[in-house]
Amino acid sequence: MPAIRPNAVRKTRRWLLALPLAAAVAAPLGAGAQQQELKYASAAPPGSVFARQVERLAADIESETGGAVKIVPFHNSQLGAEADVISQIARGRLDMGGFASSALALQVPEVAMLQLPFFFDSEAQRDCAMDEHVKPLIEAALEKKGLKFVTWGESGSGQLIGKKGYADPEDVRGIKMGIFASKAQNEFWRRLGANPVPTASPDLASSLQTGLIDAWSTVPAFYVPSGLNKIAPVLTKLDITGALTINVINKKRFDSFAPEVQARFMKGTFKTPTATVRQEIRDFNEAMLGMHAKGGGTVVSVTPAQRAAWQKGLEAYYGQIARDYGPAGEKLYAAMNAGKKACKAKS
């Protein structure tokens, strides 16, 4: 048997020692660990632009984490209504989801202030304020409730629908205004001389048909696909409030990931920029307005002066709503005001 040279032994030893390192470098993130599968609760109809955005987010996170995290979307409220699902995520019984601020307000009440009517002058100003001034407060408030902020989402801007146009504030005096049951909405419409009528979403069509309500505020992305535009064929484009959404995950579930997986997870959420997500929804809303008009519906546009008339004298109302939410509400209101001022150039 030939003698084994010492140099060969040393080379072999170095090669064997290098194998684990090479394997670690070549292996995908999370290899050797069980894949984390998360259920994502979504109210979006399958095939809609909203559903496609959720599916892209899931794919981006799975790709960025090297398959360590797999997100399975459940659309069309399969896991339950938003109000029920958000509490389940906070308690850790479900993993993740995207929610309107009205649903998140059930966990963090002051979040409802993000939809103060006519607070921002433009979508660009709102985006800037949310990203650069408001987001840290929302993140901290959600964490106290066991929820981790993932990304902003978007539904569009709320418009006023009915059987006639409402271009000026005086036009709503005396009408029966359908609202979600909230003190902020009730007080706003009451101040304008309207008669607020709490109305649940499933009752909208019948309430508009029978005259229980005369008007309602919604986004075109819901107005047209739902068929409400056939019942209330006139939409007044006022941009009353930004109907933003927020993606959240149960904080304990997120914290259970290895630090590297957490970092890759969050990196994956920004693979598609938030600005792109917002613009896709806004483009879709504009397309729905075009479809409505093409189908014989009416879109009433207002001038800047007319919209300014709706905004006039609302500062006292905003301040009162902020105080109603206590110190957290006043702190959030201050951040919103700071953002509005700092981002004014983007109006």
C-alpha positions, 0 to 999 in steps of 0.5 A: 500500500503506498504511503500517504503524504502529509500534504495530502492529509492536510489538504483532505482535512481542510476540504472536509472542514470546509464542507459544512461552511460551503453547505451553509453558504449554498443552502437556502435561508431556513434550510434544515428548519421547518417551513413556517406557514402563515394563514393570511386573512383577506376580505378581497374577492378572488381575482380582484386587484386587491387579491392579486396584491396579497398574492404578490406580497406572499410570493415576495416574502417567500422568495426573499426568505428562501422559502423559510416563510410561506404565506397562504392567502384566504380570500373572500373573508373565508376565515371570518369577518374583519372585526372577528379576525383582527381579534383572533390575530391579536390573540395568536389564533390566526397569523396575519391579514390586511385590514381597513382602519375601521377594523383595526380601530377595534383593537387600537381605537385612535386608528380611526382618526386616520380617516378624519374627513377632509383632513388632508388636501391630497393623496400625495400629502396623506401618503407623505404624512403617513409614511414620515410622521404617523407610521411610528405611532401606529407601529407602537400602538399595534405592538401593545395589542400583540400586532406587528405592522407589516405594510400600508395598503390602500383602498382609495378615496371615499366618494359620496354616492346617491341619486343626485350630486352633492357638490356643496356642503349645503346639498346634504342638509336634511338628507338621510346619510348612511354611516358606519356606527362611529361617533366621528362620522355621526358628529361630522354629518350632524354638523353639516345638517344631515341626519346620520343613519347607522347602516351595515354594509350588507344592508346598503343596497336595500337601504338605498333602494327603499329610501332608508338612506339617501347617500353613502360614502364609498370607494369606486372599487366597491361602488361599481363591482358591487352593483351599488352604482345601479341603485345610486347612479350619481357619484360626487368626487369629493375625496372625503377620506383616504380609505387606507389599510394595514397589513399586520402579523401576530407579534409573537409569531413574528418574534418566533422567527430567527433574526435573519428570517425576520429581516428577510421577511420585512425586506420582502414586504418592500420588494414591491414599493408601497407607492406602487401598491397605492398607485395600482389601487388608485388607477383601478378606482379611476378605471371604475369611474370610467366604467361607471360613466360609460355605462350611463352613470354620472360622476360629479366633479367639484372645483378646489373651491367647492372642496375647500368649502367642505373643509371649512371650520373643521379644526374644532371638530378634529380637536374634539375627536382627538380629545375623545380618544384620550392622550393617544388620540391627541398624540396621533392628531399632533403627528397628523398635523405635523405631517400635514404641514411638513408635506404641504408642498406635495398637495 
